[in-house]
Amino acid sequence: MYKIPVSVLVVIHTIDLQVLLLERADHPGYWQSVTGSQDPGETLLQTATREVSEETGLSTADYELTDWRIENRYEIYQEWRWRYGPDVKFNTEHVFGLCLSDITPIKISIREHLNYIWLPWQQAAEQVFSSSNADAILNLPAHVQFAQTDT
């Protein structure tokens, strides 16, 4: 079964802007935030919740998960196109943030990831391989500021 070319990117961070990154098992040295494709019948929020749980062991019910209302459309890397239908070349990614009060130990999915690290947001943006992931992390201070003034 092919993947749906719709995905989520979840930037997991602390109030003081430490960002969780995961190292891909299928591509050592490639660091990223939580990502994953939407399953048939899922809402984007359900996809974000499922991916966070699968990749970190965290429950989004315990933290503040927000839809940043950012949508990125990008060409799927050639090495991963086999996962999609024969004519699919582009993916649409929806960005979410998950705010934790403090750095929290996580349980990585060893099938998907080799390791995890917490980094200050600027370092995290430099570490990730995906430009849309870097852009999302660079926008983190604005989202945290907005959330703090919105309450």
Number of C-alpha atoms within 10 A of each C-alpha: 6 11 17 16 20 18 23 26 26 28 26 25 27 20 16 15 22 22 26 25 23 24 20 19 16 11 11 11 15 16 26 24 27 23 22 21 19 22 16 9 8 11 11 20 16 14 22 30 20 19 23 24 18 17 21 19 15 19 13 18 8 10 12 13 20 18 15 16 8 11 15 16 13 13 11 17 11 8 7 9 17 13 14 17 13 9 7 16 15 15 18 16 23 21 22 25 22 21 23 20 11 12 18 12 12 14 14 20 16 11 10 15 20 17 17 19 15 19 17 15 22 15 15 23 25 16 17 21 13 15 12 18 26 21 13 23 28 17 14 23 15 11 16 18 11 11 13 10 8 7 5
